[in-house]
């Protein structure tokens, strides 16, 4: 299993310094929120962002671990907007994010973005979900050409009303039925699930391509709460999971290095315990 860090954990810290700390604390990859490196999303800003960040990753010996927060910027995106112009613009933005990922060598793109997929006035949840299913089907081959995959993230019901469980995410993936459309697992987003993380991983493992590490209740970094990582790590190891486990938390800590150190120690201890049982 490979460990990565989501770059917004570092706040306004220069990307190079963030990458150096990430490498020094034993992580192998950096997952990126596009809005943090692409400025105003103009062609010039995106081109510069890809070239400069790719160079830094290579210098630090880190791998690109994918994108998330795909639709957080620019403003006004919504995958199922009743306004067809907004809807078309949103799907075109996703296509472009896939092309940007290709600029980093390809990777997984986590499709969370709750506000940009929730039900809008005058539209039923079933209609919104059908638009998303059809859109994912249409974009799947483009993802393949970009050496990337789109991972539909199950979000908790307090964030959105569309795809609020891992089971529902898998149902969408099955309906799309394309190898580049999969799902992922996030501990914090699983807090409203009926089953424990290990059970969910065991049941839906064939569809899981990425894991976000955080505390189930607070969304903070591993080791700062009471989440038991041993059962899910055991489940992943039993299936020889070789994808990313990427730390995504919802605040910028005062001491990022200490947060990463604690998280890595927590996960390595879980791995060591899993290997003994």
C-alpha positions, 0 to 999 in steps of 0.5 A: 500500500502506498501513502499520499497526502492531499495538498490542501492540508498545507494551506498557503505553504509553498508547494515545494516545501509541502512536498519536501515535508511529505517525502521526509515523513515517509509518504510517496505521493501528493494528491492535489485539489486543482483549485489550489494550483490552477489560479483563475483556471485560464489556459496560462495558469493551468499550463504553468500549474502542471509544469511547475508542480510536475517538476517539483514532484519529480525533484522530490521523488513523489508521485502524482496521486490524483485530483479531488475537489474537481468542481470546487472551482471555477464558480457556478458548476453543477453536473445536473443543472436544469440550465443546459449551458451550466451542465455542459460547461460542468462536464466539459470541465471534468473532461479538461480535469482529466486532460490535466491529470494526463499532464501529470502522467494520469491518475485517479480523479475523486468525484465528490463535490457535493454542492455541484451534484445535489438536487436542484429545485424542480428536479427529482433525485432520480433525474439528477442521478440519471444525468450523472450516470449518463454523463459518466458513461459519456466521459469514460472513454475520454478518461481512458485516453487520459490514462485516468479514472473517475471515482464517484465518491459516496458522501454522507447525507448531510453533504448531498442527497445524491449517492450517499452510501458506498452501495449506491456509488457501486450501483452507479458504477455497475450501471455505467459499466466502464472500467474507468468509472469506479469508486473509492472509500473515505472513512469520514464519509462512511460515518453514516453507513450501516456497516463498519469500514472493514465490512464495506471494504470487504463487500465492495472491494472490487470497485474501490480504487482509492482510500482517503484516510481521516478520522471517522467522526471529526475528519481529522488525521489518523491518530488524532481520534478513536478510529480503529484502522486495524480491521480495514487495513487487514481487509485491504492487505488480505486483498493485496491492495496496492493503491493509494491511502491518502490523508484528506482532512478538513483543516490546516494544522499549525504543524503539518509535519507532526500531523503527518508523522502521527498519521504515518505511525498510526497506519504503520502500526495498523499494518504491522498488527494486521500482518501478525493476525 
